[in-house]
C-alpha cells in the first residue's frame, strides 16, 4: 500500500468512506475496509509530515532533502 501516491491514497480513502456510509456492507467487509482505511491514513499522515518538514527546512534556508 505504500507504493500509492498521496493523491491515490486520498481517493481510496474517499471511496472507503462512501462505502462505509452506505449501510449496505456486511460487517466483515466493513471491518476490512476500516482496516484498509486506517493504514491509508497512516500513509497520508507520513507523507504530510515529510512535506511539512521539507517546507520547514526550505523556509529556514536549508537545502532540499528527502526525509525518510
N, CA, C and O atoms as a GROMACS GRO file, in nm:
protein
  272
    1UNK      N    1   0.081  -0.119   0.000
    1UNK     CA    2   0.000   0.000   0.000
    1UNK      C    3   0.086   0.126   0.000
    1UNK      O    4   0.039   0.233  -0.038
    2UNK      N    5   0.210   0.114   0.041
    2UNK     CA    6   0.296   0.232   0.048
    2UNK      C    7   0.345   0.276  -0.089
    2UNK      O    8   0.412   0.378  -0.100
    3UNK      N    9   0.314   0.200  -0.195
    3UNK     CA   10   0.354   0.242  -0.329
    3UNK      C   11   0.251   0.338  -0.392
    3UNK      O   12   0.268   0.380  -0.506
    4UNK      N   13   0.147   0.370  -0.318
    4UNK     CA   14   0.046   0.465  -0.366
    4UNK      C   15   0.096   0.608  -0.347
    4UNK      O   16   0.170   0.638  -0.254
    5UNK      N   17   0.055   0.694  -0.439
    5UNK     CA   18   0.082   0.835  -0.420
    5UNK      C   19  -0.015   0.889  -0.314
    5UNK      O   20  -0.114   0.825  -0.280
    6UNK      N   21   0.016   1.006  -0.264
    6UNK     CA   22  -0.073   1.071  -0.167
    6UNK      C   23  -0.213   1.088  -0.227
    6UNK      O   24  -0.313   1.062  -0.161
    7UNK      N   25  -0.217   1.131  -0.351
    7UNK     CA   26  -0.345   1.155  -0.417
    7UNK      C   27  -0.424   1.026  -0.435
    7UNK      O   28  -0.546   1.025  -0.418
    8UNK      N   29  -0.356   0.918  -0.470
    8UNK     CA   30  -0.423   0.789  -0.484
    8UNK      C   31  -0.478   0.740  -0.350
    8UNK      O   32  -0.589   0.688  -0.342
    9UNK      N   33  -0.399   0.759  -0.246
    9UNK     CA   34  -0.443   0.716  -0.113
    9UNK      C   35  -0.564   0.797  -0.067
    9UNK      O   36  -0.658   0.742  -0.009
   10UNK      N   37  -0.564   0.927  -0.093
   10UNK     CA   38  -0.678   1.010  -0.055
   10UNK      C   39  -0.803   0.970  -0.133
   10UNK      O   40  -0.913   0.969  -0.078
   11UNK      N   41  -0.787   0.939  -0.261
   11UNK     CA   42  -0.901   0.896  -0.342
   11UNK      C   43  -0.959   0.765  -0.288
   11UNK      O   44  -1.080   0.749  -0.278
   12UNK      N   45  -0.870   0.673  -0.253
   12UNK     CA   46  -0.915   0.544  -0.200
   12UNK      C   47  -0.984   0.564  -0.065
   12UNK      O   48  -1.084   0.498  -0.036
   13UNK      N   49  -0.932   0.655   0.018
   13UNK     CA   50  -0.996   0.684   0.146
   13UNK      C   51  -1.138   0.737   0.125
   13UNK      O   52  -1.230   0.702   0.199
   14UNK      N   53  -1.155   0.820   0.024
   14UNK     CA   54  -1.287   0.871  -0.007
   14UNK      C   55  -1.381   0.758  -0.048
   14UNK      O   56  -1.497   0.754  -0.006
   15UNK      N   57  -1.332   0.667  -0.129
   15UNK     CA   58  -1.413   0.552  -0.171
   15UNK      C   59  -1.452   0.466  -0.051
   15UNK      O   60  -1.566   0.421  -0.041
   16UNK      N   61  -1.358   0.444   0.038
   16UNK     CA   62  -1.384   0.363   0.157
   16UNK      C   63  -1.488   0.432   0.245
   16UNK      O   64  -1.581   0.368   0.295
   17UNK      N   65  -1.472   0.562   0.263
   17UNK     CA   66  -1.568   0.638   0.343
   17UNK      C   67  -1.709   0.627   0.287
   17UNK      O   68  -1.805   0.606   0.360
   18UNK      N   69  -1.721   0.643   0.156
   18UNK     CA   70  -1.852   0.631   0.092
   18UNK      C   71  -1.912   0.493   0.110
   18UNK      O   72  -2.031   0.479   0.135
   19UNK      N   73  -1.828   0.391   0.096
   19UNK     CA   74  -1.877   0.254   0.112
   19UNK      C   75  -1.923   0.228   0.255
   19UNK      O   76  -2.026   0.164   0.277
   20UNK      N   77  -1.846   0.277   0.352
   20UNK     CA   78  -1.883   0.255   0.492
   20UNK      C   79  -2.011   0.330   0.530
   20UNK      O   80  -2.086   0.286   0.617
   21UNK      N   81  -2.035   0.442   0.467
   21UNK     CA   82  -2.156   0.520   0.495
   21UNK      C   83  -2.280   0.463   0.427
   21UNK      O   84  -2.391   0.505   0.459
   22UNK      N   85  -2.264   0.368   0.337
   22UNK     CA   86  -2.377   0.318   0.259
   22UNK      C   87  -2.470   0.226   0.337
   22UNK      O   88  -2.584   0.204   0.296
   23UNK      N   89  -2.425   0.172   0.448
   23UNK     CA   90  -2.506   0.080   0.530
   23UNK      C   91  -2.542  -0.050   0.460
   23UNK      O   92  -2.624  -0.126   0.511
   24UNK      N   93  -2.483  -0.077   0.347
   24UNK     CA   94  -2.518  -0.199   0.275
   24UNK      C   95  -2.409  -0.306   0.282
   24UNK      O   96  -2.421  -0.411   0.218
   25UNK      N   97  -2.302  -0.280   0.357
   25UNK     CA   98  -2.193  -0.375   0.366
   25UNK      C   99  -2.214  -0.475   0.479
   25UNK      O  100  -2.262  -0.439   0.586
   26UNK      N  101  -2.178  -0.599   0.455
   26UNK     CA  102  -2.174  -0.693   0.567
   26UNK      C  103  -2.066  -0.646   0.667
   26UNK      O  104  -1.969  -0.582   0.628
   27UNK      N  105  -2.084  -0.679   0.792
   27UNK     CA  106  -1.994  -0.634   0.896
   27UNK      C  107  -1.849  -0.673   0.867
   27UNK      O  108  -1.758  -0.592   0.888
   28UNK      N  109  -1.827  -0.794   0.820
   28UNK     CA  110  -1.689  -0.839   0.794
   28UNK      C  111  -1.623  -0.754   0.686
   28UNK      O  112  -1.504  -0.722   0.695
   29UNK      N  113  -1.698  -0.716   0.583
   29UNK     CA  114  -1.644  -0.630   0.478
   29UNK      C  115  -1.616  -0.490   0.531
   29UNK      O  116  -1.516  -0.428   0.495
   30UNK      N  117  -1.706  -0.440   0.615
   30UNK     CA  118  -1.687  -0.308   0.673
   30UNK      C  119  -1.561  -0.304   0.759
   30UNK      O  120  -1.487  -0.206   0.756
   31UNK      N  121  -1.537  -0.408   0.833
   31UNK     CA  122  -1.417  -0.414   0.917
   31UNK      C  123  -1.292  -0.416   0.831
   31UNK      O  124  -1.194  -0.349   0.863
   32UNK      N  125  -1.294  -0.491   0.723
   32UNK     CA  126  -1.178  -0.495   0.634
   32UNK      C  127  -1.152  -0.359   0.570
   32UNK      O  128  -1.037  -0.316   0.559
   33UNK      N  129  -1.258  -0.293   0.528
   33UNK     CA  130  -1.241  -0.159   0.472
   33UNK      C  131  -1.189  -0.061   0.576
   33UNK      O  132  -1.106   0.024   0.546
   34UNK      N  133  -1.238  -0.074   0.698
   34UNK     CA  134  -1.190   0.013   0.806
   34UNK      C  135  -1.041  -0.008   0.829
   34UNK      O  136  -0.967   0.089   0.846
   35UNK      N  137  -0.997  -0.133   0.830
   35UNK     CA  138  -0.854  -0.163   0.846
   35UNK      C  139  -0.772  -0.100   0.733
   35UNK      O  140  -0.668  -0.040   0.757
   36UNK      N  141  -0.820  -0.115   0.611
   36UNK     CA  142  -0.751  -0.056   0.496
   36UNK      C  143  -0.745   0.096   0.511
   36UNK      O  144  -0.642   0.158   0.484
   37UNK      N  145  -0.855   0.154   0.554
   37UNK     CA  146  -0.860   0.298   0.572
   37UNK      C  147  -0.762   0.348   0.677
   37UNK      O  148  -0.697   0.451   0.657
   38UNK      N  149  -0.750   0.277   0.788
   38UNK     CA  150  -0.656   0.320   0.891
   38UNK      C  151  -0.512   0.314   0.841
   38UNK      O  152  -0.431   0.399   0.878
   39UNK      N  153  -0.480   0.217   0.760
   39UNK     CA  154  -0.346   0.209   0.701
   39UNK      C  155  -0.323   0.325   0.604
   39UNK      O  156  -0.215   0.384   0.601
   40UNK      N  157  -0.424   0.356   0.524
   40UNK     CA  158  -0.412   0.468   0.431
   40UNK      C  159  -0.395   0.600   0.504
   40UNK      O  160  -0.320   0.687   0.460
   41UNK      N  161  -0.464   0.617   0.616
   41UNK     CA  162  -0.449   0.738   0.696
   41UNK      C  163  -0.305   0.748   0.746
   41UNK      O  164  -0.246   0.856   0.744
   42UNK      N  165  -0.249   0.638   0.790
   42UNK     CA  166  -0.110   0.637   0.836
   42UNK      C  167  -0.015   0.679   0.725
   42UNK      O  168   0.076   0.759   0.747
   43UNK      N  169  -0.036   0.626   0.605
   43UNK     CA  170   0.048   0.660   0.490
   43UNK      C  171   0.035   0.809   0.457
   43UNK      O  172   0.136   0.876   0.432
   44UNK      N  173  -0.086   0.860   0.456
   44UNK     CA  174  -0.108   1.002   0.424
   44UNK      C  175  -0.046   1.093   0.529
   44UNK      O  176   0.013   1.195   0.495
   45UNK      N  177  -0.060   1.057   0.656
   45UNK     CA  178   0.000   1.139   0.761
   45UNK      C  179   0.151   1.145   0.747
   45UNK      O  180   0.212   1.251   0.766
   46UNK      N  181   0.212   1.032   0.713
   46UNK     CA  182   0.358   1.031   0.694
   46UNK      C  183   0.397   1.122   0.578
   46UNK      O  184   0.494   1.197   0.588
   47UNK      N  185   0.324   1.114   0.470
   47UNK     CA  186   0.353   1.200   0.354
   47UNK      C  187   0.339   1.348   0.391
   47UNK      O  188   0.423   1.430   0.353
   48UNK      N  189   0.235   1.381   0.465
   48UNK     CA  190   0.214   1.519   0.506
   48UNK      C  191   0.324   1.566   0.602
   48UNK      O  192   0.372   1.678   0.592
   49UNK      N  193   0.362   1.479   0.696
   49UNK     CA  194   0.470   1.514   0.788
   49UNK      C  195   0.601   1.536   0.713
   49UNK      O  196   0.675   1.630   0.744
   50UNK      N  197   0.630   1.451   0.615
   50UNK     CA  198   0.751   1.467   0.534
   50UNK      C  199   0.749   1.598   0.457
   50UNK      O  200   0.849   1.669   0.450
   51UNK      N  201   0.635   1.631   0.400
   51UNK     CA  202   0.622   1.756   0.324
   51UNK      C  203   0.639   1.876   0.416
   51UNK      O  204   0.705   1.974   0.380
   52UNK      N  205   0.579   1.870   0.534
   52UNK     CA  206   0.590   1.980   0.630
   52UNK      C  207   0.736   2.000   0.671
   52UNK      O  208   0.782   2.114   0.681
   53UNK      N  209   0.808   1.892   0.694
   53UNK     CA  210   0.949   1.902   0.731
   53UNK      C  211   1.031   1.963   0.617
   53UNK      O  212   1.117   2.047   0.642
   54UNK      N  213   1.004   1.922   0.495
   54UNK     CA  214   1.076   1.978   0.381
   54UNK      C  215   1.050   2.127   0.368
   54UNK      O  216   1.143   2.204   0.341
   55UNK      N  217   0.926   2.170   0.387
   55UNK     CA  218   0.893   2.313   0.378
   55UNK      C  219   0.965   2.389   0.490
   55UNK      O  220   1.018   2.498   0.466
   56UNK      N  221   0.967   2.333   0.609
   56UNK     CA  222   1.036   2.399   0.721
   56UNK      C  223   1.183   2.417   0.692
   56UNK      O  224   1.240   2.523   0.719
   57UNK      N  225   1.246   2.315   0.636
   57UNK     CA  226   1.388   2.323   0.603
   57UNK      C  227   1.410   2.430   0.497
   57UNK      O  228   1.504   2.510   0.508
   58UNK      N  229   1.326   2.433   0.397
   58UNK     CA  230   1.340   2.532   0.291
   58UNK      C  231   1.318   2.674   0.343
   58UNK      O  232   1.387   2.767   0.302
   59UNK      N  233   1.221   2.690   0.432
   59UNK     CA  234   1.195   2.823   0.489
   59UNK      C  235   1.311   2.872   0.574
   59UNK      O  236   1.333   2.993   0.585
   60UNK      N  237   1.384   2.780   0.634
   60UNK     CA  238   1.498   2.817   0.717
   60UNK      C  239   1.625   2.836   0.634
   60UNK      O  240   1.732   2.860   0.689
   61UNK      N  241   1.614   2.824   0.503
   61UNK     CA  242   1.729   2.845   0.415
   61UNK      C  243   1.814   2.723   0.394
   61UNK      O  244   1.924   2.733   0.340
   62UNK      N  245   1.767   2.607   0.436
   62UNK     CA  246   1.842   2.484   0.417
   62UNK      C  247   1.828   2.432   0.275
   62UNK      O  248   1.759   2.492   0.193
   63UNK      N  249   1.891   2.324   0.249
   63UNK     CA  250   1.881   2.262   0.117
   63UNK      C  251   1.767   2.163   0.118
   63UNK      O  252   1.732   2.108   0.222
   64UNK      N  253   1.710   2.140   0.002
   64UNK     CA  254   1.600   2.046  -0.013
   64UNK      C  255   1.655   1.905  -0.001
   64UNK      O  256   1.751   1.867  -0.069
   65UNK      N  257   1.593   1.826   0.088
   65UNK     CA  258   1.633   1.687   0.107
   65UNK      C  259   1.509   1.602   0.120
   65UNK      O  260   1.403   1.650   0.160
   66UNK      N  261   1.522   1.477   0.086
   66UNK     CA  262   1.413   1.382   0.104
   66UNK      C  263   1.432   1.315   0.237
   66UNK      O  264   1.535   1.252   0.261
   67UNK      N  265   1.334   1.328   0.326
   67UNK     CA  266   1.340   1.271   0.459
   67UNK      C  267   1.263   1.140   0.458
   67UNK      O  268   1.147   1.136   0.417
   68UNK      N  269   1.324   1.037   0.503
   68UNK     CA  270   1.262   0.905   0.507
   68UNK      C  271   1.230   0.869   0.650
   68UNK      O  272   1.177   0.761   0.676
   0.00000   0.00000   0.00000
